[in-house]
Amino acid sequence: MSDGSDGSDGSDTRPEVSHHDRRVVVGIDGSTGSDKALLWAAAQAQRTGAILEVVGAWSIPAAAGYTPGVVFEEFEKAVEDVSDQAVTRATELYPDLEVQQRIVESPAAPALVEASEGAELLVVGSRGRGGFRELLLGSVSQYCAHHADCPVVIVPSHTRSS
């Protein structure tokens, strides 16, 4: 709330945020990095009373073109399976946690940035399934850190040994 010294009338015009408006968004892809991000995000959502939103994205790179016999629904189904496993894991750890799923046909980075709109926090792993392509195009976590609409937590996929 402003004290009026900034020229305002001192009233806070921001809308009240209810429990159901608070979201912690986490990107998942089935990698070790995304599993660690899921665990961190679920714990944070539980601590803060926010909803955990699990986001899985899939796309066929344009360079891949069309391959006869490839059914695009299989890609979506694989992401749905990974997302279902993530939701199960989060709710087993935190039975009272409200968890929502979002499956998006889009490259992961823009899908997560879009999901970050209005979120309290976006959580991603430091390394996913990008492999060599990630080196060429830039990592999802780096893209999110630069473009997300909310604070971003990048959870490391490894731990330092002492």
Order of alpha helices (4+ residues) and beta strands (2+ residues): beta-alpha-beta-alpha-beta-alpha-beta-alpha-alpha-beta
